[in-house]
Every structure is written in C-alpha cells, then in structure tokens.
C-alpha cells in the first residue's frame, strides 16, 4: 500500500485471501469518496453480473491472433490458480465494490479496455517471444513439486514483487511493456484527473502496478 497526497494505492493479488481482507480494512479505515478499480467497463459489468465474458475466436479479428491466444492462456492460468487457493479471479475487485457501496463511495474504472491491451499484444509481440512464454508457462504449470517463491494465498512483499517484475521484464520485454508500463500510463492519467475532483481516493490495482503508477503520477503532476 502506498500513500500519495490524498490517494491510497492498494496492490492486490487477484486470487489471494489476504487481499480481500486488506481491501476491506483499507476502505473502511480511509473512507474515501471514490474507489478506483483496475477494470474497464466490460470487465466490470461481467464481474458484477456474474457473467464474466470470455474471449472467443471470432474476437481475433479485432484483437489479433496473438492477442487471442494470450487471452486464452490468461483465463486458463487464473482459473487454475484460483482453484488452488479457493478464490475466484475478480473477487478482490468485487470486494472493493462491496466496501465502496457500504460507505457510499463512488466507483471509477481506470483501466483501458481489455480489447485494446490484447490488440497491442498482437501488434508488438513477436512469435519468438510468444513461443517462449507459452513454453515456460506450461512447463511451470505441469511441473510437479515446483515450489513457488511465495504463498499464493498472500500478496508477495515489495522485494519479491520487484524481483518477479525484473525477471518478467527480462524474459518477456514486449509483454511486460504492454501489460505493465502502458497500462500504468493510462491508469495514472485517469487517477491524475480524478484527484482534482475527489478529496480522498483508494485505488485497487494488481500488485506490481503501485510503484509504476506513483512514478507516472509524479512525472505528469
């Protein structure tokens, strides 16, 4: 969690029980007038309605073949890891919505449309990098007795997040840039505008985005 002026940024692991507890505690303590979520309108509607939309092959005409396959891998990974820890992907954002409603706070969606992110994958991702990502993903997924450097049920500490991000950036630079850097810019710009209109904001974003968001906010302020 990072405080920046009247903004509180909470980094969440989308499938960790610990994140659900922290989100509740922070929103109840800070009692913000606005809760900002790392979601776009389509994903928000899907989560709230319980009818989470799936990327279908026909969508590849809009987002590109590489974006389509990356989306499939992401959905599969979230589902598998969620089954392991007993938390469905998106429960952290739903908890933030629930807590915001309890205190009468407004909700803002600060992420760019998922279709744009996936299209960017198709534009910048080389087949070589995609092949390496797929190979590494399934090697880790099905490798037995593979110990992770952190507990999936909790949010990794700051040092661990930095190490994981640096490795991810080194192994898959294009994916890192689209998934982390570009979205940090979008979310920071939206938060910058929202901070002009609201006295206190709690932003709930994926762990690993916090520091980049603050750096970008400082750059544009």
URNOR-V519325 format. One record per residue. N is the residue number from 1. RES is the residue in one letter. PHI is phi in whole degrees, 0 to 359 (* if undefined). OMEGA is omega as a letter, one per 30 degrees, with the letter a starting at -180 (none if undefined). Layout:
# URNOR-V519325
((N,RES,PHI,OMEGA) (N,RES,PHI,OMEGA))
This chain:
# URNOR-V519325
((1,X,*,a) (2,X,232,l) (3,X,262,l) (4,X,220,a) (5,X,53,a) (6,X,258,l) (7,X,246,l) (8,X,242,a) (9,X,256,l) (10,X,254,l) (11,X,270,a) (12,X,237,l) (13,X,270,a) (14,X,296,a) (15,X,233,a) (16,X,257,l) (17,X,301,a) (18,X,301,a) (19,X,295,a) (20,X,299,l) (21,X,295,a) (22,X,295,l) (23,X,301,l) (24,X,300,a) (25,X,296,a) (26,X,293,a) (27,X,294,l) (28,X,292,a) (29,X,284,a) (30,X,281,a) (31,X,46,a) (32,X,287,l) (33,X,276,l) (34,X,217,l) (35,X,246,a) (36,X,260,a) (37,X,240,l) (38,X,282,a) (39,X,217,l) (40,X,254,a) (41,X,298,a) (42,X,296,l) (43,X,293,l) (44,X,298,l) (45,X,299,l) (46,X,297,a) (47,X,292,a) (48,X,293,a) (49,X,278,a) (50,X,79,a) (51,X,243,a) (52,X,299,a) (53,X,290,l) (54,X,252,l) (55,X,285,a) (56,X,250,a) (57,X,301,a) (58,X,297,l) (59,X,289,a) (60,X,297,l) (61,X,292,l) (62,X,264,a) (63,X,254,a) (64,X,88,a) (65,X,295,a) (66,X,294,l) (67,X,296,l) (68,X,296,a) (69,X,292,l) (70,X,295,l) (71,X,296,l) (72,X,299,l) (73,X,297,l) (74,X,298,l) (75,X,297,a) (76,X,296,a) (77,X,296,l) (78,X,299,a) (79,X,295,a) (80,X,297,a) (81,X,292,l) (82,X,298,l) (83,X,296,a) (84,X,295,a) (85,X,261,l) (86,X,79,l) (87,X,235,l) (88,X,285,l) (89,X,305,a) (90,X,99,a) (91,X,296,l) (92,X,295,l) (93,X,290,l) (94,X,296,l) (95,X,296,l) (96,X,297,l) (97,X,298,a) (98,X,300,a) (99,X,291,l) (100,X,297,a) (101,X,294,l) (102,X,299,a) (103,X,258,l) (104,X,77,l) (105,X,279,l) (106,X,280,a) (107,X,238,l) (108,X,236,l) (109,X,255,a) (110,X,248,a) (111,X,274,l) (112,X,281,l) (113,X,305,a) (114,X,301,l) (115,X,298,l) (116,X,292,l) (117,X,299,a) (118,X,294,l) (119,X,295,l) (120,X,297,l) (121,X,301,a) (122,X,296,a) (123,X,281,a) (124,X,250,a) (125,X,281,l) (126,X,280,l) (127,X,295,l) (128,X,296,a) (129,X,292,l) (130,X,298,l) (131,X,298,l) (132,X,295,a) (133,X,297,a) (134,X,298,a) (135,X,299,a) (136,X,294,a) (137,X,300,a) (138,X,288,l) (139,X,297,l) (140,X,286,a) (141,X,295,a) (142,X,256,l) (143,X,281,a) (144,X,283,l) (145,X,60,l) (146,X,274,a) (147,X,273,l) (148,X,277,a) (149,X,284,l) (150,X,206,a) (151,X,277,a) (152,X,299,a) (153,X,280,a) (154,X,233,l) (155,X,273,l) (156,X,301,l) (157,X,288,a) (158,X,301,a) (159,X,297,l) (160,X,294,l) (161,X,299,l) (162,X,297,l) (163,X,296,l) (164,X,295,l) (165,X,293,l) (166,X,296,l) (167,X,294,l) (168,X,298,l) (169,X,296,l) (170,X,290,a) (171,X,281,a) (172,X,224,a) (173,X,300,a) (174,X,291,l) (175,X,297,l) (176,X,300,a) (177,X,297,a) (178,X,288,a) (179,X,285,a) (180,X,250,a) (181,X,296,a) (182,X,297,a) (183,X,287,l) (184,X,299,l) (185,X,297,l) (186,X,299,a) (187,X,293,l) (188,X,295,l) (189,X,296,l) (190,X,289,l) (191,X,294,l) (192,X,301,l) (193,X,291,a) (194,X,295,a) (195,X,294,l) (196,X,283,a) (197,X,249,a) (198,X,234,a) (199,X,288,l) (200,X,215,a) (201,X,230,l) (202,X,249,l) (203,X,253,l) (204,X,253,a) (205,X,226,l) (206,X,295,l) (207,X,303,a) (208,X,110,l) (209,X,268,a) (210,X,304,a) (211,X,297,l) (212,X,297,l) (213,X,298,a) (214,X,296,l) (215,X,300,a) (216,X,291,l) (217,X,298,l) (218,X,295,a) (219,X,291,a) (220,X,267,a) (221,X,281,none))
